[in-house]
């Protein structure tokens, strides 16, 4: 069995790498609008003689950003929309499943802030910008997201799996670690 000092060292390096790479992925992927998720990324490590506990902490919505969300019904996207289809057909999360604690107004209000920050505007049939109101644009974006879903970013999953592959064999064998089970048990709410 590994001593707790070495185990702690490996797990700290593992956690530090995963968090650093996850933050980079959020920034590089354009998913860092308010930095709330970025700033919430953290870890907790407890090592004892025969076991250890490693928990990654993040805002609850981080799992939706990472794994994506299936849309409720892609056929509900406007007939004029150029893009249709599911963004995350394999995701375990789905709009309209009742697992989201917010309301439609909470969703669209958050999107209004995002629309303002991004400077999104509507165009008329000639391609000229109109004086479309932010609330209207947010409603259009919200309906599209609700129907089509959110594409998985894997901002956390990819660095986690890469770091797991680099863990020393003696640590993996000593604790009988499996990447899928380890990933399931290490994500907690902030």
C-alpha positions, 0 to 999 in steps of 0.5 A: 500500500502507498503511504498517505504522503505519496498518495496526497502528493499524486492526488494534489497534482492530479487535482491541480492539473484538472482544475487548471486545464478545465479553466483553460478550456472554459476560457478557450471555449468561450464559456467564461462569460461571468467567470462564475463557473471558472472561479467555483472550480476547486477540490477537496482531498482527504487521505487516510491509511486505507482510502482516500476521497477526492472531490471536485467542486463547481457550480451545479450547472457545470455538469450541464456545460460539461456534458451538454443538455438534450433539447426538448424537441428540435422540430420546435425550432423556427422553420426559418432557422438554418441550424436544426437538430440535437446539440447533445443527443447522448447527454443524460440531461434534457430540457423539460425533464423537470431536473432544472430548478429554474423557471422560464423567466429565470432562464430568459433573464439570464440570457438578456444579460448575455445578449446585452454583453455580446451586443447581439442584434437582429437584422431585417430582410435586407441584412441591416441591423434593426432596433430589436429589443433585447428581451425579444432576442433573448426569447428567440435564443431561449426557444432555440436552446430549449428545443435544440439543447446545449452542445457538450464542451467536455471542459472538465471530462477531457482533462480529468481523463487525461490526468487519470491516464497519467496517474502512477500505476501503483496508485491506480492498482492500490485503490482499484480505480476505474476512470468512469466510477472515479469521475462519477464520484468526484464531482460535487456542488459548490 
